Amino acid sequence: MVGRARHQASALSAGLRDLGAEVQEIPFIEIRKPRSFKALDLALKNLAEYDWLILTSVNGVDALWERLRKLHLGVKPMGQLKVAAIGPATAQAIVRHGLKVNVVPKEYVAESVVASLRRRVKGKRVLLARAKVARDVIPRELRKLGARVDVVEAYETVIPLASRQRLRVALQSSQRSPDVITFTSSSTVRNFVALLGQSRGRIGRVHMGREENRVRFASIGPITSSTLRAFGLPVDIEAEEYTIPGLIKAIAKHDL
């Protein structure tokens, strides 16, 4: 079962299908525009005041460039910026828009972004464009290092309520219940739990049943795994490289 947002599920689904898996897509997350673009638009109109731009997802990249187009700004105002991307997929999305990426950390998590910028941001002004709800590691730690950080909302993630019944039916069905459920962010975990609601404790294959029959939980990396554990859910599979290809590889290696 792939729980990525509908428009992003194809890469993970296709990679699993190429390995012979039967894939069921039930999105646990939906990407929406923020209620207001005021803060983002103001920052984009004043890009010359920033030294660094940090983007932590492909969704953030897409949202930022959409606003640049709406404001008829193009990429010229970004010419002097140094850019940090949380991982290779985000970096590739930035490069596709014609911008150079200066920093991609060794590990694709917020803590590694901070470590990569540790000696480069003192006295600098940093623009962080991200989801409405996100971990505060990057702004908090960069401010401790002497950076001036502006955080702007580029998009928000919401629970796709239309998935609730489909998810419950799939998990309760002996024929349709998945062998593996994939989680690609902490938001997908939180929304999965919310979608199950009060029925969560009654999903036998998720929580009980014989070991050889129960659903396996596959996580894209340690932050997502930590969120799974916080909800009392197992982490059966964790990608060594915190990317979609890394998650596919980890699932393929696991003895199901």
Sequence and secondary structure as in RCSB ss.txt:
>XXXX:A:sequence
MVGRARHQASALSAGLRDLGAEVQEIPFIEIRKPRSFKALDLALKNLAEYDWLILTSVNGVDALWERLRKLHLGV
KPMGQLKVAAIGPATAQAIVRHGLKVNVVPKEYVAESVVASLRRRVKGKRVLLARAKVARDVIPRELRKLGARVD
VVEAYETVIPLASRQRLRVALQSSQRSPDVITFTSSSTVRNFVALLGQSRGRIGRVHMGREENRVRFASIGPITS
STLRAFGLPVDIEAEEYTIPGLIKAIAKHDL
>XXXX:A:secstr
 B S GGGHHHHHHHHHHTT    B  S EEE  S  HHHHHHHHTGGG SEEEE SHHHHHHHHHHHHHTT  S
GGGTT EEEESSHHHHHHHHHTT    B  SSSSHHHHHHHHTTT TT EEEEEEESS   HHHHHHHHTT EEE
EEEEEEEE  TTHHHHHHHHHH TTT  SEEEE SHHHHHHHHHHHGGGGGG HHHHSS TTTS EEEESSHHHH
HHHHHTT    EE SSSSHHHHHHHHHHS  
